[in-house]
Amino acid sequence: MTRRNRLVLTATATSTALLVGAYVAEFFGWEPCAMCLWQRWPHFAAIVAGLCALAIQGPVFPLLGAAASATTGGIAIFHSGVERKWWDGPASCSGSGDGLGAMSGDALLPGGADLAPLVMCDTLQPFLFGLTMANWNALFALFQIFVWISAARAGRS
């Protein structure tokens, strides 16, 4: 196996592990907010880029993987700032002082007792070692960007 393909596999496996971890945490009751869900989509794109990079040589797919990792990393950094109240988040999932953030879906819809409460994006929920899932995603995204770019460069030599 070439160095390029090992790097592609590493980056692809990292996205896969992060997604599996997110869904396992959700299975055990860790409800994601909207921005947590937004961070998942680029990981799916990175996995597709990785699979394509394994089948098709050249730097294009590793660079697309790097772009996907940069996208999830950007969302994660923004989300981290929202959680720590460094800046405002989207009104749709951040506390705006209007009281709607604390309401659950069943308070808004008749017969909606099965609806889960809205998870706010600006709530700091430490996950591991004092870091939130968004913080961890940002760190792993930086690692992935480096690996994807290394794979793109390794394919040229």
Backbone as a chain_set.jsonl record, in Angstrom:
{"seq": "MTRRNRLVLTATATSTALLVGAYVAEFFGWEPCAMCLWQRWPHFAAIVAGLCALAIQGPVFPLLGAAASATTGGIAIFHSGVERKWWDGPASCSGSGDGLGAMSGDALLPGGADLAPLVMCDTLQPFLFGLTMANWNALFALFQIFVWISAARAGRS", "coords": {"N": [[0.846, -1.182, 0.0], [0.549, 2.197, -0.816], [2.1, 5.22, 0.469], [0.455, 7.432, 0.167], [-2.115, 6.243, 0.0], [-2.265, 5.118, 2.546], [-2.369, 7.418, 4.094], [-4.763, 8.535, 3.133], [-6.534, 6.544, 3.985], [-6.216, 6.863, 6.758], [-7.246, 9.47, 7.218], [-9.864, 9.098, 6.278], [-10.755, 7.069, 7.97], [-10.674, 8.459, 10.373], [-12.755, 10.366, 10.082], [-14.851, 8.552, 9.869], [-14.727, 7.287, 12.394], [-15.28, 9.486, 14.063], [-17.908, 10.092, 13.291], [-19.206, 7.667, 13.963], [-18.748, 7.707, 16.721], [-20.239, 9.996, 17.407], [-22.849, 9.166, 16.786], [-23.078, 6.968, 18.506], [-22.868, 8.235, 20.993], [-25.195, 9.732, 20.83], [-27.066, 7.659, 20.791], [-26.841, 6.792, 23.404], [-28.087, 8.826, 24.737], [-27.063, 11.441, 24.511], [-28.039, 14.224, 23.302], [-27.839, 15.863, 20.18], [-27.267, 19.267, 19.123], [-28.44, 21.636, 16.63], [-26.158, 22.694, 15.285], [-24.296, 20.75, 15.891], [-25.254, 18.675, 14.346], [-24.896, 19.821, 11.824], [-22.136, 19.678, 11.616], [-21.66, 17.065, 11.018], [-22.219, 16.458, 8.318], [-20.047, 17.325, 6.539], [-18.182, 15.371, 7.278], [-19.293, 13.042, 6.24], [-19.006, 13.694, 3.537], [-16.209, 13.76, 3.419], [-15.627, 11.079, 3.824], [-16.687, 9.944, 1.495], [-15.017, 11.234, -0.356], [-12.618, 10.075, 0.421], [-13.027, 7.349, -0.205], [-13.288, 7.577, -2.966], [-10.74, 8.59, -3.52], [-9.176, 6.403, -2.964], [-9.803, 4.772, -5.069], [-9.26, 6.271, -7.335], [-6.426, 7.738, -8.512], [-4.349, 10.648, -7.862], [-4.39, 14.173, -6.916], [-6.886, 15.355, -6.528], [-9.16, 14.213, -5.089], [-8.105, 13.831, -2.437], [-7.692, 16.558, -1.877], [-10.328, 17.464, -1.943], [-11.23, 16.068, 0.271], [-9.732, 17.398, 2.216], [-10.93, 19.905, 2.019], [-13.505, 19.277, 2.909], [-12.919, 18.547, 5.546], [-11.918, 20.976, 6.45], [-14.263, 22.433, 6.319], [-15.979, 21.169, 8.228], [-14.368, 21.647, 10.416], [-14.361, 24.451, 10.501], [-17.062, 24.973, 11.098], [-17.123, 23.708, 13.571], [-15.288, 25.251, 15.064], [-16.636, 27.709, 15.049], [-18.952, 26.871, 16.409], [-17.815, 26.161, 18.86], [-17.062, 28.674, 19.807], [-19.585, 29.817, 20.094], [-20.666, 28.188, 22.092], [-19.075, 28.944, 24.226], [-19.774, 31.507, 24.546], [-18.422, 33.496, 23.17], [-19.172, 34.678, 20.851], [-22.275, 35.402, 19.15], [-24.607, 32.848, 18.292], [-26.527, 31.118, 15.72], [-29.864, 32.3, 15.556], [-31.808, 30.394, 15.537], [-30.994, 28.301, 17.161], [-29.855, 29.247, 19.468], [-29.818, 30.747, 22.691], [-31.869, 33.455, 22.992], [-32.993, 34.995, 24.845], [-35.728, 35.168, 24.707], [-37.203, 33.202, 25.84], [-38.072, 30.981, 24.444], [-36.121, 29.101, 24.024], [-35.971, 27.38, 26.217], [-38.244, 25.946, 26.036], [-39.968, 22.924, 25.318], [-40.722, 20.753, 22.535], [-43.293, 19.686, 22.924], [-44.551, 21.664, 24.311], [-45.158, 23.474, 22.438], [-46.647, 22.24, 20.433], [-49.804, 20.675, 20.122], [-50.432, 17.506, 21.553], [-47.868, 16.626, 21.219], [-46.223, 15.055, 22.888], [-44.245, 13.197, 22.527], [-42.122, 14.487, 21.447], [-38.73, 15.52, 21.544], [-36.966, 17.743, 23.777], [-35.794, 20.943, 22.629], [-32.433, 21.229, 21.823], [-30.077, 23.472, 22.759], [-27.653, 25.383, 20.969], [-25.842, 27.003, 22.21], [-25.219, 26.041, 24.684], [-22.944, 25.0, 27.001], [-21.543, 21.926, 27.096], [-19.459, 19.999, 28.508], [-17.545, 17.241, 27.372], [-15.289, 15.447, 27.322], [-12.384, 15.585, 29.186], [-12.868, 18.268, 29.803], [-13.441, 19.44, 27.396], [-15.741, 20.155, 24.778], [-17.864, 18.323, 22.468], [-17.798, 19.713, 20.063], [-15.383, 21.116, 20.351], [-13.549, 18.976, 20.309], [-14.085, 18.011, 17.752], [-13.15, 20.145, 16.208], [-10.391, 20.035, 16.778], [-9.712, 17.47, 15.776], [-10.381, 17.909, 13.11], [-8.424, 19.728, 12.294], [-6.179, 18.055, 12.428], [-6.975, 16.22, 10.447], [-7.018, 17.829, 8.125], [-4.3, 18.337, 7.771], [-3.453, 15.665, 7.283], [-4.924, 14.999, 4.951], [-3.878, 16.903, 3.118], [-1.233, 16.105, 3.109], [-1.577, 13.604, 1.925], [-2.431, 14.376, -0.618], [-0.125, 15.632, -1.526], [1.672, 13.514, -1.4], [0.76, 11.896, -3.395], [1.643, 13.137, -5.66], [4.321, 12.734, -5.872]], "CA": [[0.0, 0.0, 0.0], [1.357, 3.412, -0.932], [2.001, 6.201, 1.558], [-0.735, 8.237, -0.117], [-3.313, 5.498, 0.369], [-2.288, 5.007, 4.011], [-2.831, 8.713, 4.597], [-6.184, 8.627, 2.789], [-7.239, 5.651, 4.916], [-6.173, 7.477, 8.09], [-8.206, 10.58, 7.256], [-11.206, 8.54, 6.104], [-11.081, 6.355, 9.211], [-10.923, 9.454, 11.418], [-14.127, 10.852, 9.883], [-15.758, 7.448, 10.194], [-14.73, 7.123, 13.851], [-15.98, 10.628, 14.661], [-19.347, 9.91, 13.054], [-19.665, 6.552, 14.794], [-18.762, 8.216, 18.091], [-21.369, 10.918, 17.572], [-24.1, 8.399, 16.798], [-23.098, 6.16, 19.733], [-23.21, 9.163, 22.077], [-26.622, 10.044, 20.671], [-27.791, 6.447, 21.192], [-26.83, 6.736, 24.859], [-28.815, 9.948, 25.319], [-26.413, 12.746, 24.331], [-28.778, 14.819, 22.191], [-27.082, 16.896, 19.459], [-27.95, 20.494, 18.709], [-28.439, 21.804, 15.174], [-24.796, 22.865, 14.773], [-23.645, 19.429, 15.981], [-25.685, 17.931, 13.155], [-24.251, 20.432, 10.651], [-20.742, 19.24, 11.567], [-21.58, 15.68, 10.541], [-22.303, 16.356, 6.855], [-18.733, 17.305, 5.884], [-17.508, 14.086, 7.525], [-19.801, 12.118, 5.221], [-18.349, 14.08, 2.286], [-14.807, 13.339, 3.507], [-15.59, 9.622, 3.64], [-16.878, 9.708, 0.057], [-13.771, 11.663, -1.01], [-11.612, 9.06, 0.729], [-13.287, 6.15, -1.004], [-12.942, 7.915, -4.355], [-9.286, 8.737, -3.596], [-8.575, 5.067, -2.994], [-10.068, 4.181, -6.383], [-8.764, 7.141, -8.402], [-5.207, 8.412, -8.089], [-4.271, 12.077, -8.119], [-4.599, 15.003, -5.728], [-8.214, 15.987, -6.468], [-10.01, 13.714, -4.004], [-7.56, 14.245, -1.14], [-7.953, 17.987, -1.656], [-11.746, 17.569, -1.573], [-11.294, 15.626, 1.663], [-9.22, 18.504, 3.031], [-11.964, 20.952, 2.032], [-14.585, 18.807, 3.79], [-12.42, 18.647, 6.918], [-11.875, 22.407, 6.782], [-15.646, 22.878, 6.517], [-16.449, 20.727, 9.544], [-13.553, 22.355, 11.397], [-14.861, 25.824, 10.604], [-18.327, 24.923, 11.841], [-16.79, 23.331, 14.948], [-14.689, 26.418, 15.723], [-17.736, 28.65, 15.273], [-19.8, 26.294, 17.456], [-17.077, 26.28, 20.121], [-17.193, 30.063, 20.252], [-20.976, 30.022, 20.52], [-20.808, 27.502, 23.385], [-18.34, 29.683, 25.257], [-20.341, 32.863, 24.548], [-17.488, 34.446, 22.581], [-19.981, 35.363, 19.851], [-23.64, 34.899, 19.056], [-24.868, 31.77, 17.351], [-27.761, 31.285, 14.956], [-31.039, 32.53, 16.395], [-32.633, 29.189, 15.557], [-30.583, 27.329, 18.172], [-29.139, 29.916, 20.546], [-30.695, 31.461, 23.615], [-31.964, 34.871, 22.653], [-33.666, 35.694, 25.925], [-37.164, 35.25, 24.501], [-37.851, 32.131, 26.578], [-38.397, 29.83, 23.61], [-35.053, 28.121, 24.085], [-36.199, 26.411, 27.273], [-39.466, 25.196, 25.769], [-39.841, 21.68, 24.575], [-41.642, 20.673, 21.408], [-44.662, 19.421, 23.357], [-45.144, 22.906, 24.789], [-45.56, 24.253, 21.273], [-47.568, 21.499, 19.584], [-50.712, 19.795, 20.864], [-50.217, 16.082, 21.335], [-46.473, 16.378, 20.868], [-45.52, 14.579, 24.074], [-43.105, 12.364, 22.144], [-41.051, 15.313, 20.905], [-37.628, 15.802, 22.458], [-36.735, 19.174, 23.96], [-34.833, 21.579, 21.738], [-31.098, 21.332, 22.388], [-29.534, 24.769, 22.374], [-26.277, 25.349, 20.48], [-24.972, 27.819, 23.046], [-25.08, 25.421, 25.992], [-21.644, 24.352, 27.14], [-21.676, 20.575, 27.624], [-18.171, 19.302, 28.429], [-17.674, 15.837, 27.002], [-14.125, 14.693, 27.754], [-11.271, 16.445, 29.591], [-13.306, 19.66, 29.81], [-13.718, 19.904, 26.04], [-17.022, 19.729, 24.227], [-17.743, 17.561, 21.218], [-17.392, 20.663, 19.021], [-13.951, 21.357, 20.532], [-12.846, 17.789, 19.822], [-14.229, 17.958, 16.297], [-12.242, 21.151, 15.649], [-9.025, 19.514, 16.874], [-9.548, 16.375, 14.817], [-10.444, 18.475, 11.763], [-7.089, 20.27, 11.997], [-5.355, 16.88, 12.139], [-7.382, 15.667, 9.156], [-6.579, 18.725, 7.047], [-2.875, 18.023, 7.583], [-3.324, 14.33, 6.678], [-5.426, 15.066, 3.57], [-2.926, 17.639, 2.279], [-0.07, 15.213, 2.981], [-1.951, 12.587, 0.944], [-2.431, 15.014, -1.938], [1.265, 15.86, -1.895], [2.32, 12.212, -1.582], [0.324, 11.37, -4.69], [2.345, 13.834, -6.752], [5.718, 12.265, -5.991]], "C": [[0.89, 1.243, 0.0], [1.155, 4.314, 0.28], [0.739, 7.046, 1.393], [-1.989, 7.514, 0.353], [-3.408, 5.269, 1.879], [-2.804, 6.302, 4.633], [-4.327, 8.907, 4.322], [-7.003, 7.763, 3.739], [-7.286, 6.237, 6.325], [-7.217, 8.584, 8.205], [-9.645, 10.074, 7.148], [-11.657, 7.826, 7.375], [-11.369, 7.328, 10.349], [-12.333, 10.015, 11.29], [-15.138, 9.775, 10.259], [-15.868, 7.269, 11.702], [-15.471, 8.27, 14.542], [-17.491, 10.51, 14.474], [-19.912, 8.773, 13.906], [-19.755, 6.999, 16.255], [-19.935, 9.138, 18.356], [-22.689, 10.155, 17.651], [-24.199, 7.49, 18.026], [-23.464, 7.046, 20.927], [-24.689, 9.523, 22.026], [-27.483, 8.857, 21.114], [-27.897, 6.362, 22.718], [-27.385, 8.001, 25.513], [-28.188, 11.322, 25.188], [-27.04, 13.391, 23.102], [-27.954, 15.914, 21.507], [-27.939, 18.134, 19.205], [-27.855, 20.599, 17.178], [-27.015, 21.929, 14.623], [-23.98, 21.583, 14.899], [-23.994, 18.604, 14.744], [-25.041, 18.494, 11.891], [-22.825, 19.926, 10.497], [-20.587, 17.827, 11.02], [-21.52, 15.59, 9.02], [-20.951, 16.407, 6.167], [-17.946, 16.012, 6.139], [-17.994, 13.025, 6.539], [-19.13, 12.408, 3.873], [-16.885, 13.636, 2.277], [-14.674, 11.827, 3.304], [-15.754, 9.275, 2.161], [-15.608, 10.099, -0.704], [-12.673, 10.63, -0.777], [-11.792, 7.799, -0.084], [-12.945, 6.392, -2.473], [-11.43, 8.029, -4.525], [-8.583, 7.388, -3.619], [-8.734, 4.415, -4.366], [-9.421, 4.966, -7.519], [-7.557, 7.912, -7.882], [-5.261, 9.894, -8.442], [-4.619, 12.873, -6.878], [-6.016, 15.526, -5.543], [-9.02, 15.522, -5.267], [-9.415, 13.964, -2.618], [-7.779, 15.74, -0.848], [-9.428, 18.241, -1.333], [-11.958, 17.103, -0.134], [-10.81, 16.711, 2.612], [-10.244, 19.625, 3.127], [-13.128, 20.55, 2.948], [-14.157, 18.912, 5.25], [-12.328, 20.101, 7.36], [-13.283, 22.945, 7.049], [-16.157, 22.453, 7.89], [-15.662, 21.421, 10.653], [-14.013, 23.796, 11.595], [-16.165, 25.896, 11.385], [-18.044, 24.627, 13.311], [-16.17, 24.496, 15.711], [-15.762, 27.463, 16.013], [-18.619, 28.164, 16.425], [-19.121, 26.397, 18.818], [-17.168, 27.688, 20.682], [-18.592, 30.391, 20.741], [-21.185, 29.391, 21.897], [-20.177, 28.297, 24.517], [-18.722, 31.156, 25.316], [-19.341, 33.91, 24.061], [-18.172, 35.259, 21.499], [-21.35, 34.72, 19.81], [-23.731, 33.795, 18.009], [-26.13, 32.053, 16.561], [-28.96, 31.432, 15.903], [-31.894, 31.276, 16.525], [-32.231, 28.199, 16.645], [-29.767, 27.941, 19.296], [-30.138, 30.655, 21.418], [-30.698, 32.943, 23.293], [-32.694, 35.647, 23.727], [-35.166, 35.772, 25.755], [-37.919, 34.116, 25.18], [-38.159, 30.901, 25.746], [-37.349, 28.739, 23.705], [-35.291, 27.042, 25.121], [-37.441, 25.567, 27.019], [-39.147, 23.899, 25.049], [-40.878, 21.675, 23.47], [-43.074, 20.453, 21.84], [-45.323, 20.659, 23.931], [-45.672, 23.737, 23.627], [-46.634, 23.564, 20.438], [-48.505, 20.63, 20.418], [-50.439, 18.331, 20.526], [-48.791, 15.724, 21.011], [-45.652, 15.871, 22.034], [-44.294, 13.747, 23.73], [-41.931, 13.181, 21.609], [-39.99, 15.578, 21.969], [-37.478, 17.315, 22.632], [-35.675, 19.687, 22.991], [-33.496, 21.695, 22.457], [-30.475, 22.612, 21.854], [-28.048, 24.657, 22.001], [-25.313, 26.108, 21.394], [-24.853, 27.298, 24.476], [-23.763, 24.659, 26.033], [-21.838, 23.004, 27.825], [-20.339, 19.857, 27.501], [-18.377, 17.802, 28.226], [-16.522, 15.004, 27.563], [-12.971, 15.664, 28.011], [-11.627, 17.932, 29.512], [-13.597, 20.239, 28.439], [-15.064, 19.367, 25.575], [-16.794, 18.917, 22.962], [-17.315, 18.479, 20.075], [-15.897, 20.968, 19.123], [-13.134, 20.191, 19.988], [-12.923, 17.701, 18.306], [-13.29, 18.961, 15.635], [-10.799, 20.643, 15.669], [-8.771, 18.392, 15.867], [-9.586, 16.886, 13.38], [-9.089, 19.057, 11.363], [-6.119, 19.136, 11.66], [-5.684, 16.331, 10.753], [-6.928, 16.531, 7.986], [-5.108, 18.434, 6.727], [-2.699, 16.685, 6.865], [-3.779, 14.348, 5.222], [-4.432, 15.784, 2.656], [-1.657, 16.815, 2.082], [-0.349, 14.124, 1.941], [-1.935, 13.164, -0.465], [-1.004, 15.232, -2.425], [1.998, 14.546, -2.159], [1.949, 11.596, -2.93], [1.047, 11.991, -5.868], [3.752, 13.282, -6.946], [5.815, 10.823, -6.421]], "O": [[1.87, 1.313, 0.741], [0.176, 4.188, 1.014], [0.044, 7.336, 2.367], [-2.833, 8.104, 1.029], [-4.507, 5.231, 2.431], [-3.583, 6.276, 5.586], [-5.064, 9.388, 5.183], [-8.041, 8.195, 4.24], [-8.302, 6.114, 7.01], [-7.979, 8.631, 9.171], [-10.535, 10.563, 7.844], [-12.804, 7.963, 7.8], [-12.216, 7.052, 11.199], [-13.04, 10.13, 12.291], [-16.155, 10.059, 10.892], [-16.968, 7.116, 12.233], [-16.209, 8.043, 15.501], [-18.259, 10.795, 15.392], [-20.98, 8.912, 14.502], [-20.733, 6.698, 16.94], [-20.558, 9.067, 19.416], [-23.542, 10.463, 18.482], [-25.298, 7.265, 18.534], [-24.272, 6.656, 21.77], [-25.353, 9.608, 23.06], [-28.521, 9.049, 21.748], [-28.911, 5.917, 23.254], [-27.181, 8.224, 26.706], [-28.738, 12.291, 25.711], [-26.611, 13.128, 21.979], [-27.427, 16.8, 22.181], [-29.162, 18.055, 19.09], [-27.257, 19.744, 16.525], [-26.701, 21.327, 13.596], [-23.071, 21.349, 14.102], [-23.141, 17.925, 14.172], [-24.68, 17.739, 10.988], [-22.348, 19.759, 9.375], [-19.496, 17.439, 10.603], [-20.83, 14.721, 8.487], [-20.71, 15.597, 5.272], [-17.135, 15.607, 5.306], [-17.207, 12.209, 6.059], [-18.735, 11.487, 3.158], [-16.377, 13.188, 1.249], [-13.719, 11.359, 2.685], [-15.045, 8.414, 1.638], [-15.174, 9.373, -1.598], [-11.886, 10.344, -1.68], [-10.822, 7.239, -0.595], [-12.383, 5.523, -3.14], [-10.889, 7.617, -5.551], [-7.519, 7.245, -4.222], [-7.902, 3.606, -4.777], [-9.073, 4.392, -8.551], [-7.668, 8.661, -6.911], [-6.109, 10.333, -9.219], [-5.094, 12.311, -5.891], [-6.322, 16.092, -4.493], [-9.517, 16.348, -4.502], [-10.164, 14.284, -1.695], [-8.022, 16.127, 0.296], [-9.746, 19.129, -0.541], [-12.769, 17.674, 0.594], [-11.392, 16.925, 3.675], [-10.412, 20.229, 4.186], [-13.669, 21.385, 3.674], [-14.948, 19.322, 6.099], [-12.626, 20.425, 8.51], [-13.469, 23.811, 7.904], [-16.701, 23.27, 8.634], [-16.216, 21.745, 11.704], [-14.049, 24.297, 12.719], [-16.348, 26.774, 12.228], [-18.654, 25.227, 14.196], [-16.489, 24.708, 16.881], [-15.792, 28.038, 17.101], [-18.989, 28.941, 17.305], [-19.777, 26.686, 19.819], [-17.332, 27.875, 21.887], [-18.762, 31.155, 21.691], [-21.81, 29.994, 22.769], [-20.692, 28.316, 25.635], [-18.1, 31.95, 26.022], [-19.395, 35.068, 24.477], [-17.797, 36.405, 21.252], [-21.564, 33.639, 20.358], [-23.036, 33.808, 16.994], [-26.737, 33.112, 16.716], [-29.037, 30.756, 16.929], [-32.619, 31.112, 17.507], [-33.032, 27.343, 17.022], [-29.057, 27.227, 20.005], [-31.17, 31.128, 20.942], [-29.658, 33.601, 23.32], [-32.985, 36.83, 23.548], [-35.836, 36.389, 26.583], [-39.147, 34.066, 25.107], [-38.483, 29.856, 26.311], [-37.657, 27.567, 23.488], [-34.862, 25.903, 24.934], [-37.667, 24.575, 27.712], [-38.19, 23.801, 24.282], [-41.8, 22.49, 23.465], [-43.992, 20.97, 21.205], [-46.549, 20.703, 24.03], [-46.53, 24.6, 23.811], [-47.447, 24.235, 19.803], [-48.055, 19.924, 21.321], [-50.242, 17.971, 19.366], [-48.527, 14.607, 20.564], [-44.481, 16.23, 22.156], [-43.394, 13.605, 24.558], [-40.863, 12.63, 21.345], [-40.304, 15.826, 23.134], [-37.825, 18.08, 21.732], [-34.775, 18.95, 22.588], [-33.433, 22.204, 23.576], [-30.363, 22.805, 20.644], [-27.29, 23.927, 22.64], [-24.105, 25.877, 21.353], [-24.436, 28.029, 25.374], [-23.506, 23.787, 25.204], [-22.245, 22.939, 28.985], [-20.095, 19.177, 26.504], [-19.259, 17.187, 28.826], [-16.748, 13.978, 28.204], [-12.628, 16.47, 27.146], [-10.774, 18.758, 29.188], [-13.961, 21.41, 28.327], [-15.467, 18.262, 25.938], [-15.677, 18.834, 22.453], [-16.547, 18.064, 19.207], [-15.215, 21.067, 18.103], [-12.142, 20.395, 19.287], [-11.94, 17.356, 17.649], [-12.694, 18.655, 14.602], [-10.07, 20.803, 14.691], [-7.743, 18.372, 15.191], [-8.892, 16.347, 12.519], [-8.656, 18.898, 10.221], [-5.332, 19.245, 10.719], [-4.783, 16.013, 9.977], [-6.497, 16.004, 6.96], [-4.727, 18.304, 5.564], [-1.891, 16.577, 5.943], [-3.112, 13.785, 4.354], [-4.172, 15.325, 1.543], [-1.072, 16.829, 0.999], [0.536, 13.763, 1.166], [-1.476, 12.51, -1.401], [-0.711, 15.037, -3.604], [2.85, 14.477, -3.045], [2.739, 10.864, -3.526], [1.058, 11.424, -6.961], [4.309, 13.349, -8.042], [6.917, 10.293, -6.562]]}, "num_chains": 1, "name": "protein.A"}
